Amino acid sequence: MTGVSETESGAEGAAELGGGEVGEVAAEQGGADGGAADDQRWLAMAVELATQNVRDGGGPFGAVIVRDGMLLATGQNRVTRDFDPTAHAEVMAIRAAGAALGDFSLAGATLYTSCEPCPMCATASLWARLDRVVFAADRHDAARGGFDDLEFYELLTRDRATWPTVVQPVDLGNRTEPFDTWLETTTRTEY
Ligand SMILES: [Zn+2]
């Protein structure tokens, strides 16, 4: 995905919530995120984005990312619209927040999502170094909606040989070359 589309995604999400009034939204919250009342309000926003996305023809998932009481980004599921199986609401929000901040670390931020993150989004949250992830519906609610979150969580606990997708190593003589090059590169950007 390009930076341009990430930015568009975030701008689009923000527009649906009132466009350039992100600061006002944050000001209305009063104080830093983390309090129970703030959690309720930000989570309600994520749920609203999810429900609206269904009305707009998308999947029932929405997310927002907040840091220091400020809305950094929003995300809605774009899998079917973008023909992108990884375009989950949380991933869209993480991409938009990173692009908005110009930083690949979202340390100090909280991700509010309308539904418990699937394994991909849970791991994306770890990669993003988010402080917290707060969700409303859970994997069982998602299963009732016909989604594979629960299935994939269970799949990950089983032997990879049982997965519908074959994941296998092939021995290659220079398999460590990329890492060797990485370690030799003193100008590398650690993440
Ligand atoms: Zn996901």
Residues whose N, C-alpha, C, O or C-beta is under 5 A from the ligand:
A	BS01	ZN	H88 P117 C118 M120 C121
